Amino acid sequence: MGDVEQWLEAMRDAPADPRLAEMEAAVMTGVSARRAAVNARRSMMLAAAVALGVGVVGTTVPGTPAAAASPAVLGMSDYAPSRLLDR
């Protein structure tokens, strides 16, 4: 056998490093943090796209022209001094 095979056999027979037992929790914590960051970024992009779409549609769709409220709605009669001056 060559030196490499003896070295591989020695590694196989050696006990596992105890730090490997703690590695899974660290990896899973990193994966969940990365997933949360991706979800937050995706949510922000979706909100920006919806806001942009609403803004574009709101500016391109013609609305009804503005009109003043009738004096009856405001509680003014047709004989109020301001109404008489308008005529």
Biopython code that builds the backbone (N, CA, C, O; Angstrom):
import numpy as np
from Bio.PDB.StructureBuilder import StructureBuilder

atoms = [
    (1, "MET", "N", (0.849, -1.184, 0.000)),
    (1, "MET", "CA", (0.000, 0.000, 0.000)),
    (1, "MET", "C", (0.889, 1.240, 0.000)),
    (1, "MET", "O", (2.004, 1.239, 0.521)),
    (2, "GLY", "N", (0.366, 2.264, -0.587)),
    (2, "GLY", "CA", (1.117, 3.500, -0.643)),
    (2, "GLY", "C", (0.857, 4.352, 0.589)),
    (2, "GLY", "O", (0.046, 4.006, 1.448)),
    (3, "ASP", "N", (1.544, 5.442, 0.653)),
    (3, "ASP", "CA", (1.399, 6.347, 1.800)),
    (3, "ASP", "C", (-0.005, 6.951, 1.881)),
    (3, "ASP", "O", (-0.534, 7.177, 2.970)),
    (4, "VAL", "N", (-0.590, 7.205, 0.728)),
    (4, "VAL", "CA", (-1.924, 7.825, 0.708)),
    (4, "VAL", "C", (-2.946, 6.861, 1.287)),
    (4, "VAL", "O", (-3.810, 7.272, 2.062)),
    (5, "GLU", "N", (-2.863, 5.589, 0.925)),
    (5, "GLU", "CA", (-3.820, 4.622, 1.442)),
    (5, "GLU", "C", (-3.675, 4.440, 2.952)),
    (5, "GLU", "O", (-4.676, 4.310, 3.657)),
    (6, "GLN", "N", (-2.452, 4.430, 3.450)),
    (6, "GLN", "CA", (-2.254, 4.322, 4.896)),
    (6, "GLN", "C", (-2.806, 5.560, 5.607)),
    (6, "GLN", "O", (-3.396, 5.467, 6.683)),
    (7, "TRP", "N", (-2.604, 6.687, 4.996)),
    (7, "TRP", "CA", (-3.109, 7.934, 5.584)),
    (7, "TRP", "C", (-4.643, 7.934, 5.620)),
    (7, "TRP", "O", (-5.240, 8.357, 6.610)),
    (8, "LEU", "N", (-5.275, 7.463, 4.547)),
    (8, "LEU", "CA", (-6.740, 7.388, 4.501)),
    (8, "LEU", "C", (-7.273, 6.382, 5.519)),
    (8, "LEU", "O", (-8.295, 6.636, 6.157)),
    (9, "GLU", "N", (-6.605, 5.261, 5.675)),
    (9, "GLU", "CA", (-7.018, 4.281, 6.680)),
    (9, "GLU", "C", (-6.888, 4.849, 8.082)),
    (9, "GLU", "O", (-7.749, 4.614, 8.930)),
    (10, "ALA", "N", (-5.828, 5.590, 8.332)),
    (10, "ALA", "CA", (-5.639, 6.201, 9.651)),
    (10, "ALA", "C", (-6.748, 7.230, 9.922)),
    (10, "ALA", "O", (-7.234, 7.339, 11.048)),
    (11, "MET", "N", (-7.138, 7.967, 8.904)),
    (11, "MET", "CA", (-8.232, 8.944, 9.075)),
    (11, "MET", "C", (-9.557, 8.237, 9.326)),
    (11, "MET", "O", (-10.376, 8.696, 10.123)),
    (12, "ARG", "N", (-9.761, 7.101, 8.629)),
    (12, "ARG", "CA", (-10.998, 6.352, 8.804)),
    (12, "ARG", "C", (-11.109, 5.792, 10.216)),
    (12, "ARG", "O", (-12.193, 5.789, 10.798)),
    (13, "ASP", "N", (-10.019, 5.328, 10.760)),
    (13, "ASP", "CA", (-10.022, 4.710, 12.083)),
    (13, "ASP", "C", (-9.995, 5.727, 13.218)),
    (13, "ASP", "O", (-10.300, 5.381, 14.360)),
    (14, "ALA", "N", (-9.635, 6.973, 12.924)),
    (14, "ALA", "CA", (-9.548, 8.007, 13.971)),
    (14, "ALA", "C", (-10.959, 8.421, 14.396)),
    (14, "ALA", "O", (-11.889, 8.374, 13.591)),
    (15, "PRO", "N", (-11.117, 8.824, 15.650)),
    (15, "PRO", "CA", (-12.442, 9.279, 16.092)),
    (15, "PRO", "C", (-12.801, 10.608, 15.405)),
    (15, "PRO", "O", (-11.930, 11.390, 15.023)),
    (16, "ALA", "N", (-14.083, 10.826, 15.268)),
    (16, "ALA", "CA", (-14.560, 12.045, 14.609)),
    (16, "ALA", "C", (-14.305, 13.261, 15.496)),
    (16, "ALA", "O", (-14.298, 13.168, 16.724)),
    (17, "ASP", "N", (-14.103, 14.365, 14.863)),
    (17, "ASP", "CA", (-13.873, 15.626, 15.580)),
    (17, "ASP", "C", (-15.175, 16.022, 16.298)),
    (17, "ASP", "O", (-16.233, 16.026, 15.668)),
    (18, "PRO", "N", (-15.124, 16.353, 17.591)),
    (18, "PRO", "CA", (-16.365, 16.693, 18.311)),
    (18, "PRO", "C", (-17.016, 17.983, 17.799)),
    (18, "PRO", "O", (-18.200, 18.210, 18.048)),
    (19, "ARG", "N", (-16.268, 18.825, 17.095)),
    (19, "ARG", "CA", (-16.862, 20.056, 16.566)),
    (19, "ARG", "C", (-17.864, 19.773, 15.449)),
    (19, "ARG", "O", (-18.709, 20.613, 15.139)),
    (20, "LEU", "N", (-17.767, 18.589, 14.845)),
    (20, "LEU", "CA", (-18.702, 18.232, 13.781)),
    (20, "LEU", "C", (-20.130, 18.107, 14.312)),
    (20, "LEU", "O", (-21.082, 18.344, 13.568)),
    (21, "ALA", "N", (-20.293, 17.745, 15.560)),
    (21, "ALA", "CA", (-21.636, 17.621, 16.141)),
    (21, "ALA", "C", (-22.318, 18.982, 16.261)),
    (21, "ALA", "O", (-23.544, 19.073, 16.189)),
    (22, "GLU", "N", (-21.533, 20.028, 16.442)),
    (22, "GLU", "CA", (-22.099, 21.368, 16.580)),
    (22, "GLU", "C", (-22.306, 22.046, 15.231)),
    (22, "GLU", "O", (-22.965, 23.083, 15.154)),
    (23, "MET", "N", (-21.762, 21.484, 14.190)),
    (23, "MET", "CA", (-21.799, 22.128, 12.885)),
    (23, "MET", "C", (-23.209, 22.177, 12.293)),
    (23, "MET", "O", (-23.553, 23.146, 11.616)),
    (24, "GLU", "N", (-24.017, 21.166, 12.532)),
    (24, "GLU", "CA", (-25.351, 21.124, 11.937)),
    (24, "GLU", "C", (-26.208, 22.287, 12.427)),
    (24, "GLU", "O", (-26.913, 22.910, 11.633)),
    (25, "ALA", "N", (-26.156, 22.581, 13.700)),
    (25, "ALA", "CA", (-26.960, 23.689, 14.230)),
    (25, "ALA", "C", (-26.510, 25.023, 13.633)),
    (25, "ALA", "O", (-27.341, 25.877, 13.320)),
    (26, "ALA", "N", (-25.209, 25.201, 13.477)),
    (26, "ALA", "CA", (-24.701, 26.453, 12.903)),
    (26, "ALA", "C", (-25.109, 26.585, 11.442)),
    (26, "ALA", "O", (-25.471, 27.674, 10.995)),
    (27, "VAL", "N", (-25.054, 25.492, 10.697)),
    (27, "VAL", "CA", (-25.444, 25.529, 9.293)),
    (27, "VAL", "C", (-26.933, 25.822, 9.164)),
    (27, "VAL", "O", (-27.330, 26.638, 8.332)),
    (28, "MET", "N", (-27.758, 25.172, 9.969)),
    (28, "MET", "CA", (-29.205, 25.384, 9.885)),
    (28, "MET", "C", (-29.581, 26.807, 10.306)),
    (28, "MET", "O", (-30.516, 27.385, 9.752)),
    (29, "THR", "N", (-28.870, 27.373, 11.270)),
    (29, "THR", "CA", (-29.113, 28.765, 11.660)),
    (29, "THR", "C", (-28.775, 29.697, 10.513)),
    (29, "THR", "O", (-29.519, 30.637, 10.236)),
    (30, "GLY", "N", (-27.667, 29.446, 9.846)),
    (30, "GLY", "CA", (-27.287, 30.261, 8.689)),
    (30, "GLY", "C", (-28.275, 30.138, 7.547)),
    (30, "GLY", "O", (-28.594, 31.130, 6.892)),
    (31, "VAL", "N", (-28.761, 28.932, 7.304)),
    (31, "VAL", "CA", (-29.734, 28.718, 6.226)),
    (31, "VAL", "C", (-31.034, 29.451, 6.535)),
    (31, "VAL", "O", (-31.608, 30.080, 5.646)),
    (32, "SER", "N", (-31.505, 29.384, 7.770)),
    (32, "SER", "CA", (-32.755, 30.064, 8.109)),
    (32, "SER", "C", (-32.596, 31.578, 8.063)),
    (32, "SER", "O", (-33.532, 32.278, 7.679)),
    (33, "ALA", "N", (-31.435, 32.097, 8.444)),
    (33, "ALA", "CA", (-31.206, 33.542, 8.359)),
    (33, "ALA", "C", (-31.178, 33.988, 6.903)),
    (33, "ALA", "O", (-31.725, 35.034, 6.555)),
    (34, "ARG", "N", (-30.542, 33.194, 6.063)),
    (34, "ARG", "CA", (-30.491, 33.526, 4.625)),
    (34, "ARG", "C", (-31.890, 33.480, 4.015)),
    (34, "ARG", "O", (-32.248, 34.341, 3.210)),
    (35, "ARG", "N", (-32.673, 32.485, 4.395)),
    (35, "ARG", "CA", (-34.036, 32.361, 3.873)),
    (35, "ARG", "C", (-34.891, 33.543, 4.321)),
    (35, "ARG", "O", (-35.693, 34.054, 3.540)),
    (36, "ALA", "N", (-34.731, 33.980, 5.559)),
    (36, "ALA", "CA", (-35.487, 35.134, 6.044)),
    (36, "ALA", "C", (-35.093, 36.404, 5.291)),
    (36, "ALA", "O", (-35.948, 37.235, 4.987)),
    (37, "ALA", "N", (-33.820, 36.554, 4.994)),
    (37, "ALA", "CA", (-33.366, 37.737, 4.248)),
    (37, "ALA", "C", (-33.920, 37.720, 2.826)),
    (37, "ALA", "O", (-34.325, 38.761, 2.309)),
    (38, "VAL", "N", (-33.942, 36.562, 2.198)),
    (38, "VAL", "CA", (-34.482, 36.457, 0.839)),
    (38, "VAL", "C", (-35.973, 36.754, 0.843)),
    (38, "VAL", "O", (-36.468, 37.443, -0.048)),
    (39, "ASN", "N", (-36.695, 36.241, 1.836)),
    (39, "ASN", "CA", (-38.140, 36.505, 1.913)),
    (39, "ASN", "C", (-38.422, 37.979, 2.149)),
    (39, "ASN", "O", (-39.366, 38.524, 1.578)),
    (40, "ALA", "N", (-37.625, 38.628, 2.977)),
    (40, "ALA", "CA", (-37.824, 40.053, 3.227)),
    (40, "ALA", "C", (-37.561, 40.860, 1.959)),
    (40, "ALA", "O", (-38.315, 41.778, 1.635)),
    (41, "ARG", "N", (-36.496, 40.519, 1.245)),
    (41, "ARG", "CA", (-36.180, 41.227, -0.006)),
    (41, "ARG", "C", (-37.284, 40.997, -1.036)),
    (41, "ARG", "O", (-37.672, 41.926, -1.745)),
    (42, "ARG", "N", (-37.787, 39.780, -1.124)),
    (42, "ARG", "CA", (-38.850, 39.471, -2.082)),
    (42, "ARG", "C", (-40.129, 40.232, -1.736)),
    (42, "ARG", "O", (-40.825, 40.713, -2.630)),
    (43, "SER", "N", (-40.437, 40.342, -0.454)),
    (43, "SER", "CA", (-41.630, 41.086, -0.038)),
    (43, "SER", "C", (-41.500, 42.569, -0.372)),
    (43, "SER", "O", (-42.463, 43.197, -0.811)),
    (44, "MET", "N", (-40.312, 43.123, -0.162)),
    (44, "MET", "CA", (-40.103, 44.537, -0.488)),
    (44, "MET", "C", (-40.210, 44.772, -1.996)),
    (44, "MET", "O", (-40.768, 45.782, -2.426)),
    (45, "MET", "N", (-39.684, 43.855, -2.794)),
    (45, "MET", "CA", (-39.788, 44.001, -4.241)),
    (45, "MET", "C", (-41.234, 43.892, -4.699)),
    (45, "MET", "O", (-41.648, 44.612, -5.607)),
    (46, "LEU", "N", (-42.001, 43.013, -4.092)),
    (46, "LEU", "CA", (-43.411, 42.885, -4.435)),
    (46, "LEU", "C", (-44.180, 44.145, -4.061)),
    (46, "LEU", "O", (-45.010, 44.613, -4.840)),
    (47, "ALA", "N", (-43.917, 44.703, -2.882)),
    (47, "ALA", "CA", (-44.586, 45.937, -2.470)),
    (47, "ALA", "C", (-44.233, 47.094, -3.389)),
    (47, "ALA", "O", (-45.095, 47.910, -3.718)),
    (48, "ALA", "N", (-42.968, 47.175, -3.808)),
    (48, "ALA", "CA", (-42.551, 48.235, -4.726)),
    (48, "ALA", "C", (-43.220, 48.076, -6.084)),
    (48, "ALA", "O", (-43.629, 49.066, -6.690)),
    (49, "ALA", "N", (-43.337, 46.851, -6.565)),
    (49, "ALA", "CA", (-43.980, 46.611, -7.857)),
    (49, "ALA", "C", (-45.461, 46.960, -7.804)),
    (49, "ALA", "O", (-45.994, 47.546, -8.746)),
    (50, "VAL", "N", (-46.121, 46.608, -6.722)),
    (50, "VAL", "CA", (-47.544, 46.944, -6.576)),
    (50, "VAL", "C", (-47.720, 48.459, -6.493)),
    (50, "VAL", "O", (-48.623, 49.008, -7.124)),
    (51, "ALA", "N", (-46.875, 49.138, -5.727)),
    (51, "ALA", "CA", (-46.977, 50.596, -5.618)),
    (51, "ALA", "C", (-46.722, 51.261, -6.968)),
    (51, "ALA", "O", (-47.404, 52.221, -7.327)),
    (52, "LEU", "N", (-45.749, 50.758, -7.709)),
    (52, "LEU", "CA", (-45.477, 51.313, -9.031)),
    (52, "LEU", "C", (-46.651, 51.080, -9.966)),
    (52, "LEU", "O", (-47.038, 51.978, -10.714)),
    (53, "GLY", "N", (-47.213, 49.899, -9.929)),
    (53, "GLY", "CA", (-48.371, 49.594, -10.778)),
    (53, "GLY", "C", (-49.572, 50.462, -10.447)),
    (53, "GLY", "O", (-50.251, 50.960, -11.345)),
    (54, "VAL", "N", (-49.836, 50.644, -9.161)),
    (54, "VAL", "CA", (-50.963, 51.491, -8.757)),
    (54, "VAL", "C", (-50.708, 52.929, -9.181)),
    (54, "VAL", "O", (-51.633, 53.614, -9.619)),
    (55, "GLY", "N", (-49.478, 53.396, -9.060)),
    (55, "GLY", "CA", (-49.150, 54.758, -9.466)),
    (55, "GLY", "C", (-49.308, 54.970, -10.957)),
    (55, "GLY", "O", (-49.842, 55.991, -11.390)),
    (56, "VAL", "N", (-48.843, 54.001, -11.754)),
    (56, "VAL", "CA", (-48.965, 54.121, -13.206)),
    (56, "VAL", "C", (-50.423, 54.074, -13.624)),
    (56, "VAL", "O", (-50.860, 54.885, -14.441)),
    (57, "VAL", "N", (-51.172, 53.145, -13.082)),
    (57, "VAL", "CA", (-52.591, 53.043, -13.434)),
    (57, "VAL", "C", (-53.347, 54.280, -12.967)),
    (57, "VAL", "O", (-54.222, 54.778, -13.674)),
    (58, "GLY", "N", (-53.015, 54.775, -11.785)),
    (58, "GLY", "CA", (-53.702, 55.950, -11.261)),
    (58, "GLY", "C", (-53.448, 57.206, -12.075)),
    (58, "GLY", "O", (-54.306, 58.086, -12.130)),
    (59, "THR", "N", (-52.293, 57.306, -12.706)),
    (59, "THR", "CA", (-52.010, 58.502, -13.504)),
    (59, "THR", "C", (-52.474, 58.371, -14.941)),
    (59, "THR", "O", (-52.699, 59.387, -15.598)),
    (60, "THR", "N", (-52.624, 57.172, -15.450)),
    (60, "THR", "CA", (-53.025, 57.010, -16.848)),
    (60, "THR", "C", (-54.531, 56.897, -17.024)),
    (60, "THR", "O", (-55.051, 57.293, -18.067)),
    (61, "VAL", "N", (-55.231, 56.380, -16.061)),
    (61, "VAL", "CA", (-56.686, 56.240, -16.176)),
    (61, "VAL", "C", (-57.312, 57.600, -15.871)),
    (61, "VAL", "O", (-57.087, 58.172, -14.804)),
    (62, "PRO", "N", (-58.104, 58.113, -16.823)),
    (62, "PRO", "CA", (-58.706, 59.424, -16.560)),
    (62, "PRO", "C", (-59.772, 59.326, -15.460)),
    (62, "PRO", "O", (-60.578, 58.397, -15.425)),
    (63, "GLY", "N", (-59.743, 60.281, -14.601)),
    (63, "GLY", "CA", (-60.715, 60.327, -13.523)),
    (63, "GLY", "C", (-61.867, 61.253, -13.893)),
    (63, "GLY", "O", (-61.877, 61.845, -14.972)),
    (64, "THR", "N", (-62.805, 61.370, -13.018)),
    (64, "THR", "CA", (-63.911, 62.290, -13.262)),
    (64, "THR", "C", (-63.433, 63.697, -12.940)),
    (64, "THR", "O", (-62.643, 63.884, -12.015)),
    (65, "PRO", "N", (-63.897, 64.678, -13.683)),
    (65, "PRO", "CA", (-63.461, 66.049, -13.396)),
    (65, "PRO", "C", (-63.983, 66.507, -12.035)),
    (65, "PRO", "O", (-65.042, 66.078, -11.578)),
    (66, "ALA", "N", (-63.222, 67.373, -11.415)),
    (66, "ALA", "CA", (-63.613, 67.878, -10.104)),
    (66, "ALA", "C", (-64.791, 68.819, -10.256)),
    (66, "ALA", "O", (-64.870, 69.592, -11.211)),
    (67, "ALA", "N", (-65.690, 68.744, -9.317)),
    (67, "ALA", "CA", (-66.865, 69.619, -9.337)),
    (67, "ALA", "C", (-67.117, 70.093, -7.920)),
    (67, "ALA", "O", (-66.926, 69.351, -6.957)),
    (68, "ALA", "N", (-67.542, 71.324, -7.807)),
    (68, "ALA", "CA", (-67.851, 71.871, -6.487)),
    (68, "ALA", "C", (-69.150, 71.269, -5.980)),
    (68, "ALA", "O", (-70.031, 70.905, -6.760)),
    (69, "ALA", "N", (-69.251, 71.173, -4.687)),
    (69, "ALA", "CA", (-70.469, 70.646, -4.086)),
    (69, "ALA", "C", (-71.594, 71.650, -4.247)),
    (69, "ALA", "O", (-71.362, 72.858, -4.269)),
    (70, "SER", "N", (-72.806, 71.149, -4.359)),
    (70, "SER", "CA", (-73.938, 72.063, -4.509)),
    (70, "SER", "C", (-74.165, 72.806, -3.195)),
    (70, "SER", "O", (-73.860, 72.282, -2.124)),
    (71, "PRO", "N", (-74.700, 74.025, -3.272)),
    (71, "PRO", "CA", (-74.923, 74.806, -2.051)),
    (71, "PRO", "C", (-75.882, 74.129, -1.081)),
    (71, "PRO", "O", (-75.791, 74.347, 0.127)),
    (72, "ALA", "N", (-76.791, 73.316, -1.587)),
    (72, "ALA", "CA", (-77.745, 72.650, -0.703)),
    (72, "ALA", "C", (-77.026, 71.657, 0.199)),
    (72, "ALA", "O", (-77.422, 71.456, 1.347)),
    (73, "VAL", "N", (-75.983, 71.043, -0.311)),
    (73, "VAL", "CA", (-75.222, 70.081, 0.484)),
    (73, "VAL", "C", (-74.507, 70.800, 1.614)),
    (73, "VAL", "O", (-74.373, 70.257, 2.711)),
    (74, "LEU", "N", (-74.048, 72.014, 1.358)),
    (74, "LEU", "CA", (-73.328, 72.783, 2.368)),
    (74, "LEU", "C", (-74.249, 73.460, 3.373)),
    (74, "LEU", "O", (-73.779, 74.053, 4.344)),
    (75, "GLY", "N", (-75.551, 73.379, 3.148)),
    (75, "GLY", "CA", (-76.507, 74.000, 4.063)),
    (75, "GLY", "C", (-76.781, 75.466, 3.739)),
    (75, "GLY", "O", (-77.324, 76.185, 4.577)),
    (76, "MET", "N", (-76.418, 75.922, 2.548)),
    (76, "MET", "CA", (-76.675, 77.299, 2.154)),
    (76, "MET", "C", (-77.926, 77.346, 1.289)),
    (76, "MET", "O", (-78.140, 76.467, 0.454)),
    (77, "SER", "N", (-78.722, 78.330, 1.477)),
    (77, "SER", "CA", (-79.898, 78.477, 0.629)),
    (77, "SER", "C", (-79.525, 79.294, -0.609)),
    (77, "SER", "O", (-78.444, 79.879, -0.672)),
    (78, "ASP", "N", (-80.408, 79.327, -1.569)),
    (78, "ASP", "CA", (-80.164, 80.111, -2.775)),
    (78, "ASP", "C", (-80.208, 81.601, -2.503)),
    (78, "ASP", "O", (-79.788, 82.388, -3.351)),
    (79, "TYR", "N", (-80.702, 82.012, -1.352)),
    (79, "TYR", "CA", (-80.837, 83.439, -1.034)),
    (79, "TYR", "C", (-79.720, 83.943, -0.110)),
    (79, "TYR", "O", (-79.813, 85.053, 0.415)),
    (80, "ALA", "N", (-78.683, 83.155, 0.093)),
    (80, "ALA", "CA", (-77.565, 83.605, 0.932)),
    (80, "ALA", "C", (-76.856, 84.752, 0.220)),
    (80, "ALA", "O", (-76.817, 84.771, -1.010)),
    (81, "PRO", "N", (-76.283, 85.729, 0.977)),
    (81, "PRO", "CA", (-75.661, 86.876, 0.343)),
    (81, "PRO", "C", (-74.567, 86.512, -0.673)),
    (81, "PRO", "O", (-74.444, 87.167, -1.708)),
    (82, "SER", "N", (-73.794, 85.495, -0.389)),
    (82, "SER", "CA", (-72.749, 85.122, -1.341)),
    (82, "SER", "C", (-73.352, 84.568, -2.617)),
    (82, "SER", "O", (-72.780, 84.748, -3.692)),
    (83, "ARG", "N", (-74.491, 83.901, -2.528)),
    (83, "ARG", "CA", (-75.141, 83.370, -3.715)),
    (83, "ARG", "C", (-75.759, 84.498, -4.528)),
    (83, "ARG", "O", (-75.785, 84.433, -5.757)),
    (84, "LEU", "N", (-76.254, 85.524, -3.860)),
    (84, "LEU", "CA", (-76.870, 86.647, -4.585)),
    (84, "LEU", "C", (-75.831, 87.454, -5.318)),
    (84, "LEU", "O", (-76.116, 88.016, -6.376)),
    (85, "LEU", "N", (-74.602, 87.525, -4.764)),
    (85, "LEU", "CA", (-73.551, 88.290, -5.430)),
    (85, "LEU", "C", (-73.015, 87.567, -6.653)),
    (85, "LEU", "O", (-72.465, 88.211, -7.546)),
    (86, "ASP", "N", (-73.154, 86.281, -6.719)),
    (86, "ASP", "CA", (-72.652, 85.512, -7.852)),
    (86, "ASP", "C", (-73.490, 85.796, -9.100)),
    (86, "ASP", "O", (-72.994, 85.645, -10.216)),
    (87, "ARG", "N", (-74.712, 86.191, -8.938)),
    (87, "ARG", "CA", (-75.603, 86.382, -10.106)),
    (87, "ARG", "C", (-75.410, 87.673, -10.776)),
    (87, "ARG", "O", (-76.086, 87.963, -11.763)),
]
sb = StructureBuilder()
sb.init_structure("model")
sb.init_model(0)
sb.init_chain("A")
sb.init_seg("    ")
for serial, (resi, resn, name, xyz) in enumerate(atoms, 1):
    if name == "N":
        sb.init_residue(resn, " ", resi, " ")
    sb.init_atom(name, np.array(xyz, "f"), 0.0, 1.0, " ", f" {name:<3s}", serial, name[0])
structure = sb.get_structure()
